[in-house]
């Protein structure tokens, strides 16, 4: 009887270990399946932790409503992006036209100087393997663009939602964590978010400095 109970216990422990391994494997497969969603949430986390101190400072020092502070920040970012597009797009089109007028490119696409800009672009696009794979290639191309637009829209909406709510990230974390480990995890997350926010703001400042220096040097050389 003693031997039977011992062997039964061994089978039970082995079964529990197998179930745990299966649970870990299923968990990893689930994470792989939702990796795109997790990446979006990570981007939202970085944006919110980077912009929250700026929003809090605007609300505290100027006494404006939180929604107005968030609107000013996103409006400023949108205006900067539009100005960049307005400055870069004409230069990009001009460079593409110059490229298409090169004799080597003309011989590649089988065009001539009389061809229009659109026809040259279509001829050049026809040489790209990814777009010449029939309907599936075109569908894949446009689905990738649409997916990118949806991802950007999702990031903006989630960031707005969490920024409009004071301590939105903390409240979100509180809502999904078990009560037992909530204080420790929230404290650790707070420290991580401060570091990530500082890093992101530093990268933005670095990019601005490099962009200004590059613009000055390129303007100096014409």
C-alpha positions in Angstrom: 0.0 0.0 0.0 2.9 2.3 0.8 4.5 1.7 -2.5 1.3 2.3 -4.3 0.8 5.7 -2.7 4.4 6.7 -3.5 4.1 5.7 -7.1 0.7 7.6 -7.3 2.3 10.7 -5.9 5.1 10.5 -8.5 2.5 10.3 -11.3 0.6 13.3 -9.8 3.8 15.5 -9.6 4.8 14.5 -13.1 1.4 15.4 -14.4 1.5 18.8 -12.7 5.0 19.5 -14.2 3.7 18.6 -17.6 0.7 20.8 -17.2 3.0 23.7 -16.1 5.2 23.2 -19.2 2.2 23.1 -21.5 0.9 26.3 -19.8 4.2 28.1 -20.4 4.4 26.9 -24.0 0.8 28.1 -24.6 1.6 31.4 -22.9 4.6 31.9 -25.2 2.6 31.1 -28.3 -0.1 33.5 -27.1 2.5 36.3 -26.7 3.9 35.6 -30.1 0.4 35.9 -31.6 -0.2 39.2 -29.9 3.3 40.6 -30.3 2.0 43.4 -32.6 -0.5 44.5 -29.9 2.2 44.4 -27.2 4.5 46.5 -29.4 1.8 49.1 -29.9 1.2 49.2 -26.1 4.9 49.6 -25.5 5.0 52.6 -27.9 2.0 54.1 -26.1 3.7 53.5 -22.8 6.9 55.4 -24.0 4.8 58.3 -25.4 2.7 58.7 -22.3 5.6 58.5 -19.9 7.5 61.0 -21.9 4.6 63.5 -22.4 3.0 63.2 -18.9 5.5 65.4 -17.1 5.1 68.1 -19.8 1.3 68.0 -19.5 1.5 68.1 -15.7 3.9 71.1 -15.9 1.6 73.0 -18.2 -1.4 72.3 -16.0 0.5 73.3 -12.8 2.3 76.4 -14.0 -0.3 77.9 -16.4 -3.5 76.7 -14.7 -5.0 75.4 -17.9 -7.3 72.4 -18.2 -5.6 69.1 -18.8 -7.4 68.5 -22.1 -6.1 71.9 -23.4 -2.5 71.0 -22.4 -2.8 67.6 -24.2 -4.4 69.3 -27.2 -1.6 71.9 -27.4 1.1 69.2 -27.3 -0.5 67.0 -29.9 -1.3 70.1 -32.0 2.3 71.2 -31.8 3.6 67.8 -32.8 1.1 67.7 -35.7 2.1 71.1 -36.9 5.8 70.2 -36.8 5.1 67.1 -38.8 3.1 69.0 -41.4 5.9 71.6 -41.7 8.4 68.8 -42.2 6.3 67.2 -44.9 5.8 70.6 -46.6 9.5 71.2 -46.6 10.6 67.7 -47.5 8.0 66.6 -50.1 8.9 69.1 -52.8 12.6 68.3 -52.4 11.8 64.6 -52.6 9.7 65.0 -55.7 12.5 67.1 -57.3 15.1 64.5 -56.5 12.9 61.7 -57.9 12.5 63.6 -61.1 16.2 64.2 -61.4 16.8 60.5 -60.8 14.3 59.4 -63.4 15.9 61.8 -65.9 19.3 60.0 -65.5 20.2 58.0 -68.6 21.0 54.9 -66.6 17.5 54.9 -65.1 15.9 55.7 -68.4 17.6 52.7 -70.0 16.5 50.5 -67.1 12.8 51.4 -67.3 12.8 51.6 -71.1 11.5 55.1 -71.2 12.4 58.3 -72.9 12.6 62.0 -72.1 9.1 62.4 -73.5 7.6 60.1 -70.9 5.7 61.8 -68.1 6.7 61.6 -64.5 3.8 59.3 -63.6 4.6 56.9 -66.5 8.2 56.8 -65.4 7.2 56.0 -61.9 4.9 53.3 -63.1 7.6 51.8 -65.2 10.1 51.9 -62.3 7.5 50.3 -60.0 7.0 47.5 -62.5 10.7 46.6 -62.1 10.2 46.1 -58.3 9.8 42.3 -57.5 7.4 42.9 -54.6 4.9 44.8 -56.8 5.1 42.5 -59.8 3.8 39.4 -58.0 0.3 39.9 -59.4 -2.7 40.8 -57.3 -1.4 39.3 -54.1 1.6 41.6 -54.2 -0.5 44.7 -54.6 -2.9 43.6 -51.9 0.0 42.9 -49.5 1.5 46.3 -50.3 -1.7 48.2 -49.6 -2.6 46.1 -46.6 0.8 47.0 -45.1 0.1 50.7 -45.6 -3.4 50.4 -44.2 -2.0 48.5 -41.2 0.5 51.2 -40.6 -2.2 53.9 -40.6 -4.4 51.9 -38.2 -1.4 51.4 -35.9 -0.6 55.1 -35.8 -4.2 56.0 -35.2 -4.4 53.4 -32.4 -1.2 54.7 -30.7 -2.5 58.3 -30.9 -6.0 57.5 -29.5 -4.6 55.4 -26.6 -2.0 58.0 -25.8 -4.7 60.7 -25.8 -6.9 58.7 -23.5 -4.2 57.9 -21.0 -2.9 61.5 -21.0 -6.3 63.1 -20.6 -6.8 61.0 -17.4 -4.5 62.2 -14.6 -2.2 59.4 -13.6 -3.8 57.4 -16.4 -1.0 54.9 -16.7 -1.0 54.2 -12.9 -4.8 53.7 -12.9 -4.5 51.3 -15.9 -1.8 49.3 -14.2 -3.9 49.2 -11.0 -6.9 47.9 -12.9 -5.1 44.9 -14.4 -2.8 43.8 -11.5 -3.6 41.4 -8.7 -4.1 43.1 -5.3 -1.4 41.1 -3.6 1.6 42.4 -5.7 0.1 45.7 -6.7 2.2 48.1 -4.6 5.6 46.6 -5.5 4.8 46.3 -9.2 3.4 49.9 -9.4 6.5 51.2 -7.6 8.8 49.4 -10.0 6.8 50.5 -13.0 6.9 54.1 -11.8 10.7 54.0 -11.7 10.9 52.3 -15.1 8.5 54.8 -16.7 10.6 57.8 -15.4 13.7 56.4 -17.0 12.0 55.6 -20.2 10.4 59.0 -20.4 13.7 60.8 -19.8 15.3 58.6 -22.4 12.6 59.4 -25.0 12.8 63.1 -24.3 16.6 63.0 -24.6 16.3 61.2 -28.0 13.9 63.9 -29.2 16.3 66.6 -28.1 19.2 64.8 -29.7 17.3 64.4 -33.0 16.4 68.1 -32.9 20.0 69.2 -32.3 21.4 66.9 -35.1 18.7 68.1 -37.5 19.5 71.7 -36.9 23.2 71.2 -37.2 22.7 69.2 -40.4 20.4 71.9 -41.8 22.9 74.7 -41.1 25.8 72.8 -42.7 23.8 71.8 -45.8 22.5 75.4 -46.2 26.1 76.7 -45.9 27.2 74.4 -48.7 24.1 75.2 -50.8 
